[in-house]
Amino acid sequence: METDGKYNNYRDLMSFTKDELNEYLTGLNEKKFRASQIYEWLHKKLADSYDDMTNIPKKLKDTLAAKYEARPMRIEKKLVSEVDGTAKYLMCTMDGNIIESVAMQYPYGMSVCISSQAGCRMGCSFCASTIMGLERSLTASEMLSQIYLIQKDMGRRVDNIVVMGIGEPFDNYDELIKFLRMISDENGLNISQRSITVSTCGIVDRIYDFADEEMAVTLAISLHAPYDELRKSIMPVANRYSLRQIKEACLYFINKTGRRITFEYAMIAGVNDTPECAEKLVSYVKGMLCHVNLIPLNSVKERNCRASYAAEVRYFEKYLEKNRINGTIRKGMGRDIEAACGQLRRECLEEKSKSFHKNERM
């Protein structure tokens, strides 16, 4: 095998699946067990560098280090909520992109929300993540690294993963699937697919593809409006995919996997929190194997949107309950550290931009 061929696009060693790593090392005439050793160091023992790999020959480590970083990401900044212990991380990629991850601690375990892209191009009118557009999609290893860095930093195992941070996961489909298979691989952290949720704003073609992957991962749909005209006014993706198309794709997913879908509904004052919207929401989801997650909006200063009053949110919850639809109000976590997606990243990028222009003028 030509070692400088198809693997030239890997920038870090964590990008290799175990089979890919085995193939690459075979091309270097290394013994077969080396792939298992190195993969375990990276994905089970969560090694930070080649120096940590004590049972790997120095010559091989030097060869690998000359071409590949051991880890594709580092923690740039961490904020911890004084209210509930939620930790918000800014992480920096090897090419200088900034992304966000959040660790939320509950009595039943630790949940981590990760990003799938540096920025977002979906353009939702109430979201901070999309304000500065899309820089690029993340690699599978950059998604993995968010989990690994948080687990090491927090000193406890990650129990649940939500791919609901910055970016649209289905806009980065191939790397997302690779990430999901690697994070649930018994040779790595072996996190159950049933403990993973992937959120999409409704890219219909990919919902069908995702169903056909036959994973046990939970699918969440960022709905946010119960009829097309309203959805188009706050979510540009609705101009491409109608709610009817999304529902058909969701029913296909449910029938194919037998898994319940979660509908995310961010409640925006005076926009989607009226009794009429509650009725239309119930009409849309009734009869489906689903759960509705009502989310009091995290206000963003650049957006002319504010959170619904508690009374409106409770009205929706009671109306769902009255119609025998499973629904809950999401508890806000880390509000004192701006834990909503994109807020901290945006501030960091603005500070860097100001610093750059200041230095330019000097």
C-alpha positions in Angstrom: 0.0 0.0 0.0 1.2 3.5 -0.8 1.4 5.3 2.6 1.4 8.8 1.1 -1.8 8.2 -1.0 -5.3 8.5 0.1 -4.4 9.3 3.7 -2.8 12.7 2.8 -6.0 14.4 3.8 -5.7 13.2 7.5 -4.4 16.0 9.6 -4.4 14.1 12.9 -4.1 10.5 13.9 -7.6 10.5 15.6 -9.2 10.8 12.2 -8.4 7.2 11.4 -10.9 4.5 12.2 -9.3 1.3 13.6 -9.4 -0.4 10.2 -7.9 2.7 8.5 -5.2 2.9 11.1 -4.4 -0.8 10.7 -4.1 -0.4 6.9 -1.9 2.7 7.3 0.5 1.0 9.7 0.6 -2.1 7.6 1.9 0.1 4.8 4.7 1.2 7.2 5.5 -2.5 7.8 4.5 -2.3 11.4 3.2 -5.3 13.3 -0.6 -5.7 13.3 -1.1 -5.2 17.0 0.3 -1.7 16.9 -2.9 -0.4 15.4 -4.9 -1.7 18.4 -2.4 -0.2 20.9 -2.4 3.2 19.3 -6.2 3.3 18.8 -6.6 2.4 22.5 -4.3 5.2 23.5 -6.2 7.7 21.5 -9.8 6.6 22.0 -9.8 4.8 25.4 -7.0 6.1 27.4 -7.5 9.6 25.8 -3.8 10.3 25.3 -2.9 14.0 24.9 0.3 13.4 23.0 2.6 10.7 21.6 4.7 10.9 24.8 1.8 9.3 26.7 2.0 6.2 24.5 4.5 4.3 26.7 4.4 1.0 24.9 4.9 2.4 21.4 8.5 2.4 20.0 10.0 5.9 19.8 10.9 5.4 16.1 7.2 4.8 15.2 6.0 7.7 17.4 8.5 10.0 15.6 7.3 8.8 12.2 3.7 9.5 13.1 4.4 12.8 14.8 6.2 14.1 11.7 2.9 13.8 9.7 0.0 13.8 12.2 -1.0 15.7 15.3 -2.1 13.3 18.1 -5.1 15.5 19.0 -6.9 18.0 16.7 -8.2 20.4 19.3 -7.4 22.2 22.5 -9.4 23.9 25.2 -9.1 27.7 24.7 -11.4 28.9 27.5 -13.7 27.4 30.2 -16.6 29.0 32.1 -18.4 27.3 34.9 -21.9 28.4 36.1 -22.2 29.3 39.7 -25.8 28.4 39.5 -25.8 24.8 38.3 -22.2 23.8 37.6 -22.7 23.8 33.8 -19.3 24.1 32.1 -19.0 26.0 28.8 -15.9 25.4 26.7 -14.4 27.3 23.8 -12.2 25.0 21.9 -9.6 25.8 19.2 -8.9 23.6 16.1 -5.5 23.2 14.6 -6.3 25.8 11.9 -7.5 28.4 14.5 -11.3 27.9 14.2 -13.2 28.4 17.5 -16.2 26.2 18.4 -18.3 25.6 21.6 -19.1 22.6 23.7 -21.1 22.4 26.9 -21.0 19.9 29.8 -24.2 19.6 31.9 -24.1 17.6 35.2 -27.3 15.9 36.3 -28.0 13.4 39.1 -28.2 10.6 36.5 -24.9 11.5 34.7 -23.1 14.0 32.6 -24.4 15.2 29.2 -22.2 16.9 26.7 -23.5 19.1 23.8 -21.0 19.3 21.0 -20.7 21.3 17.8 -20.6 19.7 14.3 -19.4 22.8 12.4 -17.4 26.0 13.0 -20.3 28.4 12.4 -23.6 27.7 10.6 -25.2 28.6 7.3 -28.8 27.8 8.2 -29.7 31.4 9.0 -32.3 30.9 11.7 -33.5 34.3 12.9 -33.3 33.6 16.6 -29.9 31.9 16.8 -26.5 33.2 17.7 -24.6 30.4 15.9 -25.5 31.5 12.4 -24.7 35.3 12.8 -21.2 35.0 11.5 -21.9 32.4 8.9 -20.1 29.1 8.3 -16.3 28.8 8.4 -16.2 25.0 7.7 -17.5 21.7 8.9 -15.7 19.8 11.6 -14.0 16.4 11.1 -15.1 13.3 13.0 -12.0 13.5 15.1 -12.8 17.2 16.0 -16.2 16.0 17.2 -14.6 13.2 19.1 -12.0 15.5 20.6 -14.7 17.6 22.2 -15.9 14.6 24.1 -12.4 13.4 25.1 -11.2 16.8 26.3 -14.3 17.4 28.4 -14.2 13.9 30.0 -10.6 14.4 31.0 -11.1 17.9 32.2 -14.2 17.1 34.2 -12.7 13.9 35.6 -15.8 11.8 35.0 -17.3 9.7 32.2 -19.6 11.3 29.6 -22.9 9.5 29.8 -25.0 11.3 27.1 -24.1 13.2 24.0 -26.2 15.7 22.1 -25.0 16.9 18.7 -27.0 20.1 19.0 -24.2 22.8 19.4 -23.0 25.1 16.7 -23.8 23.9 13.1 -26.3 21.7 11.3 -25.1 18.1 11.7 -26.8 16.9 8.6 -24.9 19.6 6.6 -21.8 17.6 7.6 -23.4 14.2 7.1 -20.4 11.9 6.3 -18.2 13.1 9.2 -21.2 13.0 11.5 -21.8 9.3 10.7 -18.2 8.5 11.1 -18.2 10.2 14.5 -21.2 8.3 15.7 -19.7 5.0 14.7 -16.4 5.8 16.4 -17.8 7.1 19.6 -20.0 4.0 20.0 -17.2 1.6 19.0 -16.3 -0.9 21.7 -12.7 -0.2 20.9 -13.2 3.4 22.0 -15.3 5.0 24.7 -18.2 2.7 23.7 -20.9 5.2 24.5 -24.3 3.6 23.7 -26.0 4.9 20.6 -29.2 5.1 22.7 -27.5 7.8 24.7 -26.8 10.0 21.7 -29.2 12.6 20.1 -28.6 14.3 16.8 -30.6 17.4 16.0 -31.4 18.8 12.6 -33.4 21.8 11.4 -35.1 19.4 8.9 -32.9 18.5 6.0 -35.3 15.9 4.6 -33.0 13.9 2.3 -30.7 13.2 5.2 -33.5 12.2 7.5 -34.2 9.3 5.1 -30.4 8.5 4.9 -30.1 8.6 8.6 -33.0 6.2 9.0 -31.3 3.8 6.6 -28.1 3.8 8.7 -30.2 1.8 11.2 -28.5 3.2 14.2 -30.1 3.4 17.7 -29.4 7.2 17.8 -32.3 9.5 18.8 -33.3 12.0 16.1 -34.4 15.5 17.2 -36.1 17.9 14.8 -35.7 21.7 15.4 -39.3 22.5 14.5 -39.9 25.9 16.2 -43.1 26.6 14.2 -46.2 24.5 13.5 -47.1 25.8 10.0 -45.1 26.6 6.9 -45.7 30.4 6.6 -44.5 31.0 10.1 -41.6 28.6 9.8 -40.4 30.3 6.6 -40.3 33.7 8.4 -37.8 32.4 11.1 -36.0 29.5 9.4 -34.8 29.8 5.8 -34.5 26.0 5.5 -38.4 26.0 5.4 -38.3 27.5 2.0 -36.7 24.3 0.7 -38.5 21.7 2.9 -42.1 21.8 3.9 -43.5 20.6 7.2 -45.4 17.9 5.2 -42.1 16.6 3.7 -40.5 16.7 7.2 -43.4 14.7 8.7 -43.2 12.1 6.0 -39.5 11.7 6.5 -40.1 11.4 10.3 -42.7 8.7 9.9 -40.2 6.8 7.7 -37.6 7.2 10.4 -40.0 5.9 13.1 -41.2 3.0 11.0 -37.6 2.1 10.0 -36.0 2.3 13.5 -38.9 2.0 15.9 -37.4 5.0 17.8 -39.3 8.0 19.1 -38.5 11.4 17.6 -38.0 14.6 19.6 -39.5 17.8 18.3 -37.6 20.9 19.6 -39.8 24.0 19.9 -38.0 27.2 21.0 -40.7 29.6 22.3 -40.4 33.1 21.0 -42.6 35.8 22.5 -45.3 37.0 20.1 -44.1 34.8 17.3 -44.9 31.1 17.9 -46.4 31.0 21.4 -50.1 31.8 20.7 -53.0 29.4 21.4 -53.4 29.0 17.7 -49.8 27.8 17.4 -50.4 25.4 20.3 -53.4 23.9 18.4 -51.4 23.6 15.1 -48.5 22.0 17.0 -50.8 19.4 18.5 -52.4 18.7 15.1 -49.0 18.3 13.5 -47.5 15.8 16.0 -50.6 13.9 17.0 -50.4 10.2 16.3 -46.6 10.2 15.9 -44.2 8.4 18.2 -42.7 11.5 19.5 -41.8 13.9 22.4 -42.1 17.7 22.3 -39.3 19.6 24.0 -40.5 23.2 24.8 -37.5 25.5 25.0 -37.7 29.0 26.6 -35.6 31.0 24.1 -32.2 32.2 25.1 -32.2 35.8 24.0 -29.4 37.0 21.7 -28.6 40.7 21.6 -28.2 40.9 17.8 -31.6 39.3 17.3 -34.9 41.0 17.8 -36.4 38.0 19.7 -37.2 37.4 23.3 -38.3 34.4 25.4 -42.0 33.7 25.9 -43.4 34.4 29.3 -43.6 31.5 31.7 -47.4 31.5 31.4 -47.3 30.9 27.7 -44.8 28.1 28.0 -46.9 26.4 30.7 -50.0 26.8 28.5 -48.3 24.8 25.7 -47.2 22.1 28.2 -50.7 21.8 29.6 -52.2 21.8 26.1 -49.9 19.0 25.0 -50.7 17.0 28.1 -54.5 17.5 27.5 -54.1 16.0 24.1 -52.0 13.1 25.4 -48.8 14.2 23.8 -45.5 13.7 25.7 -44.0 17.1 26.3 -41.6 18.8 28.7 -40.2 22.2 29.4 -36.4 22.2 29.0 -34.6 23.4 32.1 -32.3 26.3 31.3 -28.7 25.4 32.1 -25.8 27.8 32.4 -27.6 31.0 31.8 -25.2 33.0 33.8 -22.3 32.0 31.5 -24.2 32.4 28.2 -24.4 28.7 27.6 -26.8 29.1 24.6 -25.1 28.0 21.3 -22.9 30.5 19.7 -23.0 33.3 22.2 -19.5 32.9 23.7 -17.9 32.0 20.4 -19.3 35.1 18.8 -17.9 37.3 21.6 -14.5 35.6 21.3 -14.3 36.1 17.5 -15.4 39.8 17.9 -12.6 40.3 20.4 -10.0 38.7 18.2 -11.2 40.8 15.2 -11.0 44.1 17.3 -7.5 43.1 18.4 -6.4 42.3 14.9 -7.6 45.7 13.5 -6.1 47.5 16.4 -2.7 45.9 15.8 -3.1 46.7 12.1 -3.4 50.4 12.9 -0.4 50.5 15.2 
